Amino acid sequence: MKTIMNADMTVLKLLRRLALPAAGLVLLSIPGAFAQEHPEGDITSQDEIKQFCTNIADPARDQRYLLQKQELEKLRADIDARMAEMDKRKAEYQDWLKRRDDFLKQAEAGLTEIYRKMKPDAAAIQLQDMKIEVASAVIMRLGPRQSSLILNEMDPQKAAAIASVIASASDPNTSKDPS
């Protein structure tokens, strides 16, 4: 038979060694030591689950709504920031467009004056090499006598195209929308 105590083992060491198994035996001997007491009596695990889910349903829903509200507020702030940036860019674009239109009006008026002072044969050569819209605008601003002299000096096809643009500009059925 084996001896429990070695010569080196003291009583204190033996007690330490046996304390854990002894505590386990004591706890196992008490069957309801770790069970929760239920005041309602015998509740099954399914009833406990239902009761737990019912108890946390409203707080969980409230938390979900709060998180969704915070996300929506964050998205709204992002949209507002983007809208402010778009408004800023729109204002810059409108300012640029106004300055461009003013410049074009001044340039067109100055250009018309230049062609008004030119001889018809020299003006015709230059106008027929320009964009048809610009040439049409210049000729429209000149007087009828000078316009007819310039058109007479131009290539017949180019003069017909310019006359067509001028005629469509005065047509009341033509859309005013430039797009």
C-alpha positions in Angstrom: 0.0 0.0 0.0 1.1 3.4 -0.9 1.5 6.0 1.8 -0.2 9.3 1.5 2.5 11.2 3.2 6.0 11.5 1.9 8.6 12.2 4.3 9.0 15.7 2.8 5.3 16.6 3.0 4.2 18.5 6.0 0.7 18.8 7.3 0.3 22.2 5.8 1.1 21.0 2.4 -1.3 18.1 2.8 -4.1 20.5 3.7 -3.4 22.7 0.8 -3.5 19.7 -1.5 -6.8 18.3 -0.2 -8.6 21.7 0.2 -9.8 22.0 -3.4 -11.2 18.5 -3.7 -12.9 18.9 -0.4 -14.5 22.2 -1.4 -15.8 20.5 -4.6 -17.4 17.7 -2.6 -19.1 20.2 -0.3 -20.5 22.2 -3.3 -21.7 19.1 -5.1 -23.6 17.8 -2.1 -25.8 21.0 -2.1 -28.0 20.5 -5.2 -29.6 23.9 -5.3 -26.7 26.0 -4.3 -26.2 27.6 -7.7 -29.8 27.6 -8.8 -31.7 30.9 -8.9 -34.8 31.1 -6.8 -38.0 31.9 -8.7 -40.8 33.5 -6.8 -43.4 32.4 -9.3 -42.6 28.8 -8.7 -41.6 26.4 -11.4 -40.7 28.3 -14.6 -39.4 26.4 -17.6 -36.4 27.6 -19.6 -38.7 28.6 -22.5 -40.7 30.8 -20.2 -37.5 32.4 -18.9 -36.4 33.1 -22.5 -39.8 34.7 -23.4 -39.7 36.8 -20.3 -36.2 37.9 -20.9 -37.0 38.8 -24.6 -40.1 40.7 -23.5 -38.2 42.6 -20.9 -35.4 43.8 -23.3 -37.6 44.4 -26.4 -38.5 48.0 -25.6 -35.0 49.1 -24.6 -33.5 47.4 -27.6 -36.0 49.0 -29.9 -35.3 52.4 -28.3 -31.6 51.9 -28.7 -32.0 50.9 -32.4 -34.1 54.1 -33.0 -31.5 56.2 -31.2 -28.7 54.8 -33.4 -30.8 55.3 -36.6 -31.6 58.9 -35.5 -27.9 59.6 -34.9 -27.0 58.1 -38.3 -29.7 60.2 -40.0 -28.5 63.3 -38.3 -25.0 62.6 -39.4 -26.2 62.1 -43.0 -28.2 65.3 -42.8 -25.2 67.2 -41.7 -23.2 65.7 -44.6 -25.9 66.6 -47.1 -26.1 70.2 -45.7 -22.3 70.6 -46.0 -22.5 69.3 -49.6 -25.4 71.6 -50.4 -23.5 74.6 -49.0 -20.5 73.7 -51.2 -22.8 73.3 -54.2 -24.4 76.7 -53.6 -21.0 78.3 -53.3 -19.8 76.8 -56.5 -23.1 77.8 -58.2 -22.6 81.4 -57.1 -19.0 81.3 -58.4 -20.2 79.9 -61.8 -23.0 82.4 -62.1 -20.5 85.2 -61.4 -18.1 83.8 -64.0 -20.9 83.4 -66.5 -22.0 87.0 -66.0 -18.5 88.4 -66.4 -18.1 86.2 -69.6 -21.4 87.5 -71.1 -20.5 91.1 -70.3 -17.1 90.6 -72.0 -18.6 88.9 -75.0 -21.1 91.8 -75.4 -18.3 94.4 -75.2 -16.2 92.3 -77.6 -19.0 91.9 -80.0 -19.8 95.6 -79.9 -16.2 96.5 -80.5 -15.9 93.9 -83.2 -18.9 95.3 -85.0 -17.4 98.7 -84.9 -14.2 97.4 -86.5 -16.1 95.8 -89.3 -18.3 98.8 -89.7 -15.2 100.9 -90.5 -13.7 98.3 -92.9 -14.2 98.1 -96.7 -16.8 95.4 -97.7 -14.4 93.3 -99.7 -11.8 93.1 -96.8 -14.6 92.4 -94.2 -16.1 89.7 -96.4 -12.8 87.8 -96.6 -12.4 87.9 -92.8 -16.0 87.1 -91.9 -16.2 84.1 -94.1 -13.3 82.5 -92.2 -15.0 83.0 -88.8 -17.5 80.8 -87.0 -20.9 81.2 -88.7 -22.6 82.3 -85.5 -20.1 85.1 -84.9 -20.1 86.3 -88.5 -23.9 86.3 -88.4 -24.0 88.4 -85.2 -21.6 90.9 -86.6 -23.5 91.3 -89.9 -26.8 91.6 -88.1 -25.4 94.6 -86.1 -24.2 96.4 -89.2 -26.6 98.5 -91.2 -28.5 96.9 -94.1 -26.5 98.6 -96.9 -23.1 97.6 -95.4 -24.4 94.1 -94.6 -25.5 93.5 -98.2 -22.2 94.8 -99.6 -20.3 92.4 -97.4 -22.5 89.4 -98.2 -22.2 90.3 -101.9 -18.4 90.0 -101.6 -18.5 86.6 -99.8 -18.5 83.1 -101.1 -22.2 82.4 -102.1 -22.5 79.2 -100.0 -21.0 81.0 -96.9 -23.3 84.0 -97.5 -26.3 81.8 -97.8 -25.5 80.0 -94.5 -25.1 83.4 -92.7 -28.3 84.6 -94.2 -30.0 81.5 -93.0 -28.8 82.0 -89.4 -29.9 85.7 -89.5 -33.3 84.7 -90.8 -33.8 82.0 -88.1 -32.8 84.5 -85.4 -35.7 86.7 -86.4 -38.1 83.8 -86.7 -40.7 84.1 -83.9 -41.1 80.3 -83.8 -37.4 79.8 -83.0 -36.9 78.8 -79.3 -35.4 81.5 -77.1 -33.7 78.8 -75.0 -30.1 78.6 -76.1 -29.8 74.9 -75.2 
